[in-house]
Amino acid sequence: MTDHATTPGPAAAHQSIDTSVPHSARIWNYWLGGKDNYPVDEAAGDAYSAVFPGIVTVARSSRAFLRRAITHLVTDAGIRQFLDIGTGLPTVDNTHEVAQRLAPDARIVYVDHDPMVLAHARALLTSTPEGATAYVDATLSDPDRILASAAETLDLTRPTALILSNILGHMPDYDQAREIVGRLVDALPSGSYLVINDGSRGIDAAYEAAQDGYNASGAVPYFLRPVDQIAAFFDGLELLEPGVVSVPCWRPDADAEAAEPIGEHGGLAFKR
């Protein structure tokens, strides 16, 4: 693990975990079938799915999209460096697992600012001997710290894949979110890639109602955005086909059944 003086150890992080309030990362972990959650998270997740049963499909489709995007980046684009911001709790097919399964020399930096994620960082930091993984304790709103810390593990003069999976919805100010994405992309060299997927409006009214209710519950809010706003995060880059689409429709596996659009959109773009 890359050592950062300002990063507390897992024990210190655990002391600050509030198990009395539902937490989005733990609820997401619950929907994905993980074990790193508490009864309050299960209750909130069940209440959400009672309004919108499709949320489990959204969560699992999001993870499947990320797997397919990373697979393309490694096998077709030759990418060996990944900067994954908004890591969330480790479940299955984490970025380093997918990438290093295909290319053992891949190097991955995870970024999150969550005591629960920090407490489980060791599970994210297993690596092949040929590659490397590291964890940076930082918020998306501090791109300079992210880039400086990531440079301790990644060579940011070489093509790198920037992954922002279900994190931009946590930023209520859309203009700020776009500015930060631009700052991060600008710091990467030609030949790099941007991967984004986020919850979207305009597809499923039940999903929107469930999310609005969750946001009003006192939990950390997550804001669904219109598809055109998600697409605009890729401005100035070359979107790969099929563009920004509902995630089950993005290059589905050959044996996958015909996908119905859901309220989760994403895409993959190239920096020339």
Contacts in CASP RR format, 6 or more apart in sequence:
PFRMAT RR
TARGET T0000
AUTHOR 0000-0000-0000
METHOD contacts of the structure
MODEL  1
MTDHATTPGPAAAHQSIDTSVPHSARIWNYWLGGKDNYPVDEAAGDAYSA
VFPGIVTVARSSRAFLRRAITHLVTDAGIRQFLDIGTGLPTVDNTHEVAQ
RLAPDARIVYVDHDPMVLAHARALLTSTPEGATAYVDATLSDPDRILASA
AETLDLTRPTALILSNILGHMPDYDQAREIVGRLVDALPSGSYLVINDGS
RGIDAAYEAAQDGYNASGAVPYFLRPVDQIAAFFDGLELLEPGVVSVPCW
RPDADAEAAEPIGEHGGLAFKR
1 121 0 8 1.000
1 122 0 8 1.000
1 125 0 8 1.000
1 133 0 8 1.000
1 134 0 8 1.000
1 135 0 8 1.000
2 109 0 8 1.000
2 134 0 8 1.000
2 135 0 8 1.000
2 136 0 8 1.000
2 149 0 8 1.000
2 152 0 8 1.000
2 153 0 8 1.000
4 136 0 8 1.000
4 137 0 8 1.000
4 149 0 8 1.000
6 137 0 8 1.000
7 118 0 8 1.000
7 135 0 8 1.000
7 136 0 8 1.000
7 137 0 8 1.000
8 118 0 8 1.000
8 137 0 8 1.000
9 118 0 8 1.000
10 118 0 8 1.000
10 119 0 8 1.000
10 120 0 8 1.000
10 121 0 8 1.000
10 122 0 8 1.000
13 115 0 8 1.000
13 116 0 8 1.000
13 118 0 8 1.000
13 119 0 8 1.000
14 115 0 8 1.000
14 119 0 8 1.000
16 115 0 8 1.000
17 115 0 8 1.000
17 116 0 8 1.000
17 119 0 8 1.000
19 38 0 8 1.000
19 40 0 8 1.000
20 40 0 8 1.000
21 40 0 8 1.000
21 218 0 8 1.000
21 219 0 8 1.000
22 40 0 8 1.000
22 41 0 8 1.000
22 43 0 8 1.000
22 44 0 8 1.000
22 45 0 8 1.000
22 217 0 8 1.000
22 219 0 8 1.000
23 41 0 8 1.000
23 114 0 8 1.000
23 116 0 8 1.000
23 219 0 8 1.000
23 220 0 8 1.000
24 170 0 8 1.000
24 219 0 8 1.000
24 220 0 8 1.000
24 222 0 8 1.000
25 88 0 8 1.000
25 89 0 8 1.000
25 114 0 8 1.000
25 116 0 8 1.000
25 117 0 8 1.000
26 36 0 8 1.000
26 37 0 8 1.000
26 38 0 8 1.000
26 41 0 8 1.000
26 89 0 8 1.000
26 116 0 8 1.000
27 37 0 8 1.000
27 41 0 8 1.000
27 44 0 8 1.000
27 45 0 8 1.000
27 48 0 8 1.000
28 59 0 8 1.000
28 88 0 8 1.000
28 89 0 8 1.000
28 166 0 8 1.000
29 35 0 8 1.000
29 36 0 8 1.000
29 37 0 8 1.000
29 41 0 8 1.000
29 88 0 8 1.000
29 89 0 8 1.000
29 91 0 8 1.000
30 37 0 8 1.000
30 41 0 8 1.000
30 42 0 8 1.000
30 45 0 8 1.000
31 45 0 8 1.000
31 49 0 8 1.000
31 55 0 8 1.000
31 56 0 8 1.000
31 59 0 8 1.000
31 60 0 8 1.000
32 59 0 8 1.000
32 60 0 8 1.000
32 63 0 8 1.000
32 91 0 8 1.000
32 92 0 8 1.000
33 91 0 8 1.000
34 89 0 8 1.000
34 91 0 8 1.000
36 89 0 8 1.000
36 90 0 8 1.000
36 116 0 8 1.000
36 120 0 8 1.000
44 214 0 8 1.000
44 217 0 8 1.000
44 219 0 8 1.000
45 55 0 8 1.000
48 55 0 8 1.000
48 210 0 8 1.000
48 214 0 8 1.000
49 55 0 8 1.000
49 56 0 8 1.000
51 206 0 8 1.000
51 209 0 8 1.000
51 210 0 8 1.000
51 213 0 8 1.000
52 204 0 8 1.000
52 206 0 8 1.000
52 207 0 8 1.000
52 209 0 8 1.000
52 210 0 8 1.000
52 211 0 8 1.000
54 206 0 8 1.000
54 207 0 8 1.000
54 262 0 8 1.000
55 207 0 8 1.000
55 210 0 8 1.000
57 262 0 8 1.000
58 199 0 8 1.000
58 207 0 8 1.000
58 262 0 8 1.000
58 263 0 8 1.000
58 264 0 8 1.000
61 247 0 8 1.000
61 248 0 8 1.000
61 262 0 8 1.000
61 264 0 8 1.000
62 165 0 8 1.000
62 166 0 8 1.000
62 197 0 8 1.000
62 247 0 8 1.000
62 264 0 8 1.000
63 91 0 8 1.000
63 92 0 8 1.000
63 93 0 8 1.000
64 247 0 8 1.000
64 248 0 8 1.000
65 197 0 8 1.000
65 247 0 8 1.000
65 248 0 8 1.000
65 250 0 8 1.000
65 264 0 8 1.000
65 266 0 8 1.000
66 93 0 8 1.000
66 95 0 8 1.000
66 98 0 8 1.000
66 163 0 8 1.000
66 165 0 8 1.000
66 195 0 8 1.000
66 197 0 8 1.000
67 93 0 8 1.000
67 98 0 8 1.000
68 250 0 8 1.000
68 251 0 8 1.000
68 252 0 8 1.000
68 253 0 8 1.000
69 163 0 8 1.000
69 195 0 8 1.000
69 250 0 8 1.000
69 267 0 8 1.000
69 268 0 8 1.000
70 82 0 8 1.000
70 95 0 8 1.000
70 98 0 8 1.000
70 99 0 8 1.000
70 161 0 8 1.000
70 163 0 8 1.000
70 195 0 8 1.000
71 98 0 8 1.000
71 102 0 8 1.000
72 240 0 8 1.000
72 251 0 8 1.000
72 268 0 8 1.000
73 79 0 8 1.000
73 82 0 8 1.000
73 99 0 8 1.000
73 161 0 8 1.000
73 193 0 8 1.000
73 195 0 8 1.000
73 268 0 8 1.000
74 80 0 8 1.000
74 98 0 8 1.000
74 99 0 8 1.000
74 102 0 8 1.000
74 103 0 8 1.000
74 106 0 8 1.000
75 102 0 8 1.000
77 159 0 8 1.000
77 193 0 8 1.000
77 270 0 8 1.000
78 103 0 8 1.000
78 159 0 8 1.000
79 159 0 8 1.000
79 160 0 8 1.000
79 161 0 8 1.000
79 193 0 8 1.000
80 99 0 8 1.000
80 103 0 8 1.000
80 105 0 8 1.000
80 106 0 8 1.000
80 107 0 8 1.000
80 158 0 8 1.000
81 106 0 8 1.000
81 107 0 8 1.000
81 108 0 8 1.000
81 154 0 8 1.000
81 155 0 8 1.000
81 158 0 8 1.000
81 159 0 8 1.000
81 160 0 8 1.000
81 161 0 8 1.000
82 95 0 8 1.000
82 96 0 8 1.000
82 99 0 8 1.000
82 106 0 8 1.000
82 107 0 8 1.000
82 108 0 8 1.000
82 109 0 8 1.000
82 160 0 8 1.000
82 161 0 8 1.000
82 163 0 8 1.000
83 109 0 8 1.000
83 111 0 8 1.000
83 146 0 8 1.000
83 150 0 8 1.000
83 154 0 8 1.000
83 160 0 8 1.000
83 161 0 8 1.000
83 162 0 8 1.000
83 163 0 8 1.000
83 184 0 8 1.000
84 95 0 8 1.000
84 108 0 8 1.000
84 109 0 8 1.000
84 110 0 8 1.000
84 111 0 8 1.000
84 163 0 8 1.000
84 165 0 8 1.000
85 111 0 8 1.000
85 112 0 8 1.000
85 140 0 8 1.000
85 146 0 8 1.000
85 162 0 8 1.000
85 163 0 8 1.000
85 164 0 8 1.000
85 167 0 8 1.000
85 184 0 8 1.000
86 110 0 8 1.000
86 111 0 8 1.000
86 112 0 8 1.000
86 140 0 8 1.000
86 164 0 8 1.000
86 165 0 8 1.000
86 166 0 8 1.000
86 167 0 8 1.000
87 94 0 8 1.000
87 110 0 8 1.000
87 111 0 8 1.000
87 112 0 8 1.000
87 117 0 8 1.000
87 124 0 8 1.000
87 135 0 8 1.000
88 112 0 8 1.000
88 114 0 8 1.000
88 117 0 8 1.000
89 116 0 8 1.000
89 117 0 8 1.000
89 120 0 8 1.000
90 120 0 8 1.000
90 123 0 8 1.000
90 124 0 8 1.000
94 124 0 8 1.000
95 108 0 8 1.000
95 110 0 8 1.000
95 163 0 8 1.000
96 106 0 8 1.000
96 108 0 8 1.000
96 110 0 8 1.000
96 124 0 8 1.000
96 126 0 8 1.000
96 127 0 8 1.000
96 133 0 8 1.000
99 106 0 8 1.000
99 108 0 8 1.000
100 106 0 8 1.000
100 108 0 8 1.000
100 127 0 8 1.000
100 128 0 8 1.000
100 131 0 8 1.000
104 128 0 8 1.000
104 129 0 8 1.000
104 130 0 8 1.000
104 131 0 8 1.000
105 128 0 8 1.000
105 130 0 8 1.000
105 131 0 8 1.000
106 128 0 8 1.000
106 131 0 8 1.000
107 131 0 8 1.000
107 132 0 8 1.000
107 133 0 8 1.000
107 153 0 8 1.000
107 154 0 8 1.000
108 127 0 8 1.000
108 132 0 8 1.000
108 133 0 8 1.000
108 134 0 8 1.000
109 133 0 8 1.000
109 134 0 8 1.000
109 135 0 8 1.000
109 136 0 8 1.000
109 149 0 8 1.000
109 150 0 8 1.000
109 153 0 8 1.000
109 154 0 8 1.000
110 121 0 8 1.000
110 124 0 8 1.000
110 133 0 8 1.000
110 134 0 8 1.000
110 135 0 8 1.000
110 136 0 8 1.000
111 135 0 8 1.000
111 136 0 8 1.000
111 138 0 8 1.000
111 140 0 8 1.000
111 146 0 8 1.000
111 149 0 8 1.000
111 150 0 8 1.000
112 118 0 8 1.000
112 135 0 8 1.000
112 137 0 8 1.000
113 137 0 8 1.000
113 138 0 8 1.000
113 139 0 8 1.000
118 135 0 8 1.000
118 137 0 8 1.000
121 135 0 8 1.000
124 133 0 8 1.000
124 135 0 8 1.000
125 133 0 8 1.000
125 134 0 8 1.000
125 135 0 8 1.000
126 133 0 8 1.000
127 133 0 8 1.000
132 153 0 8 1.000
133 153 0 8 1.000
134 150 0 8 1.000
134 152 0 8 1.000
134 153 0 8 1.000
136 145 0 8 1.000
136 146 0 8 1.000
136 149 0 8 1.000
136 150 0 8 1.000
138 145 0 8 1.000
138 146 0 8 1.000
138 149 0 8 1.000
140 146 0 8 1.000
140 164 0 8 1.000
140 167 0 8 1.000
140 168 0 8 1.000
140 170 0 8 1.000
140 171 0 8 1.000
140 180 0 8 1.000
141 171 0 8 1.000
141 176 0 8 1.000
141 180 0 8 1.000
143 180 0 8 1.000
143 183 0 8 1.000
143 184 0 8 1.000
143 187 0 8 1.000
146 184 0 8 1.000
147 156 0 8 1.000
147 184 0 8 1.000
147 187 0 8 1.000
150 156 0 8 1.000
154 160 0 8 1.000
156 187 0 8 1.000
156 188 0 8 1.000
156 189 0 8 1.000
157 189 0 8 1.000
158 189 0 8 1.000
159 188 0 8 1.000
159 189 0 8 1.000
159 190 0 8 1.000
159 191 0 8 1.000
159 192 0 8 1.000
159 193 0 8 1.000
160 188 0 8 1.000
160 189 0 8 1.000
160 192 0 8 1.000
160 193 0 8 1.000
161 192 0 8 1.000
161 193 0 8 1.000
161 194 0 8 1.000
161 195 0 8 1.000
162 184 0 8 1.000
162 185 0 8 1.000
162 188 0 8 1.000
162 192 0 8 1.000
162 193 0 8 1.000
162 194 0 8 1.000
162 195 0 8 1.000
163 195 0 8 1.000
164 181 0 8 1.000
164 194 0 8 1.000
164 195 0 8 1.000
164 196 0 8 1.000
164 198 0 8 1.000
164 233 0 8 1.000
165 195 0 8 1.000
165 196 0 8 1.000
165 197 0 8 1.000
166 197 0 8 1.000
166 198 0 8 1.000
166 199 0 8 1.000
166 222 0 8 1.000
167 198 0 8 1.000
168 177 0 8 1.000
168 181 0 8 1.000
168 196 0 8 1.000
168 198 0 8 1.000
168 225 0 8 1.000
168 230 0 8 1.000
168 233 0 8 1.000
169 177 0 8 1.000
169 198 0 8 1.000
169 199 0 8 1.000
169 222 0 8 1.000
169 223 0 8 1.000
169 224 0 8 1.000
169 225 0 8 1.000
170 220 0 8 1.000
170 221 0 8 1.000
170 222 0 8 1.000
170 223 0 8 1.000
171 177 0 8 1.000
171 180 0 8 1.000
171 223 0 8 1.000
172 221 0 8 1.000
172 223 0 8 1.000
174 225 0 8 1.000
174 229 0 8 1.000
177 233 0 8 1.000
178 232 0 8 1.000
178 233 0 8 1.000
181 194 0 8 1.000
181 196 0 8 1.000
181 233 0 8 1.000
185 192 0 8 1.000
185 194 0 8 1.000
185 237 0 8 1.000
185 271 0 8 1.000
188 271 0 8 1.000
189 271 0 8 1.000
190 271 0 8 1.000
190 272 0 8 1.000
191 270 0 8 1.000
191 271 0 8 1.000
191 272 0 8 1.000
192 270 0 8 1.000
192 271 0 8 1.000
193 268 0 8 1.000
193 269 0 8 1.000
193 270 0 8 1.000
193 271 0 8 1.000
194 233 0 8 1.000
194 234 0 8 1.000
194 237 0 8 1.000
194 268 0 8 1.000
194 269 0 8 1.000
194 271 0 8 1.000
195 266 0 8 1.000
195 267 0 8 1.000
195 268 0 8 1.000
196 230 0 8 1.000
196 233 0 8 1.000
196 234 0 8 1.000
196 266 0 8 1.000
196 267 0 8 1.000
197 247 0 8 1.000
197 264 0 8 1.000
197 265 0 8 1.000
197 266 0 8 1.000
197 267 0 8 1.000
198 224 0 8 1.000
198 225 0 8 1.000
198 230 0 8 1.000
198 264 0 8 1.000
198 265 0 8 1.000
198 266 0 8 1.000
199 222 0 8 1.000
199 224 0 8 1.000
199 225 0 8 1.000
199 230 0 8 1.000
199 263 0 8 1.000
199 264 0 8 1.000
199 265 0 8 1.000
200 224 0 8 1.000
200 225 0 8 1.000
200 226 0 8 1.000
200 227 0 8 1.000
200 230 0 8 1.000
200 246 0 8 1.000
200 263 0 8 1.000
200 264 0 8 1.000
200 265 0 8 1.000
201 208 0 8 1.000
201 224 0 8 1.000
201 225 0 8 1.000
201 226 0 8 1.000
201 227 0 8 1.000
201 263 0 8 1.000
202 208 0 8 1.000
202 226 0 8 1.000
202 227 0 8 1.000
202 263 0 8 1.000
203 227 0 8 1.000
203 246 0 8 1.000
203 261 0 8 1.000
203 262 0 8 1.000
203 263 0 8 1.000
204 262 0 8 1.000
204 263 0 8 1.000
207 224 0 8 1.000
207 262 0 8 1.000
207 263 0 8 1.000
208 224 0 8 1.000
211 222 0 8 1.000
211 224 0 8 1.000
214 221 0 8 1.000
214 222 0 8 1.000
215 221 0 8 1.000
215 222 0 8 1.000
215 223 0 8 1.000
224 263 0 8 1.000
227 244 0 8 1.000
227 265 0 8 1.000
230 244 0 8 1.000
230 265 0 8 1.000
230 266 0 8 1.000
231 243 0 8 1.000
231 244 0 8 1.000
231 265 0 8 1.000
234 244 0 8 1.000
234 267 0 8 1.000
234 269 0 8 1.000
237 269 0 8 1.000
237 270 0 8 1.000
237 271 0 8 1.000
237 272 0 8 1.000
238 269 0 8 1.000
238 270 0 8 1.000
238 271 0 8 1.000
238 272 0 8 1.000
239 267 0 8 1.000
239 268 0 8 1.000
239 269 0 8 1.000
240 267 0 8 1.000
240 268 0 8 1.000
240 269 0 8 1.000
240 270 0 8 1.000
242 249 0 8 1.000
242 250 0 8 1.000
242 251 0 8 1.000
243 250 0 8 1.000
243 267 0 8 1.000
243 268 0 8 1.000
244 265 0 8 1.000
244 266 0 8 1.000
244 267 0 8 1.000
245 261 0 8 1.000
245 265 0 8 1.000
245 266 0 8 1.000
245 267 0 8 1.000
246 259 0 8 1.000
246 261 0 8 1.000
246 262 0 8 1.000
246 263 0 8 1.000
246 264 0 8 1.000
246 265 0 8 1.000
246 266 0 8 1.000
247 262 0 8 1.000
247 264 0 8 1.000
247 265 0 8 1.000
247 266 0 8 1.000
248 256 0 8 1.000
248 259 0 8 1.000
248 260 0 8 1.000
248 261 0 8 1.000
248 262 0 8 1.000
249 259 0 8 1.000
249 261 0 8 1.000
250 266 0 8 1.000
250 267 0 8 1.000
250 268 0 8 1.000
252 259 0 8 1.000
END
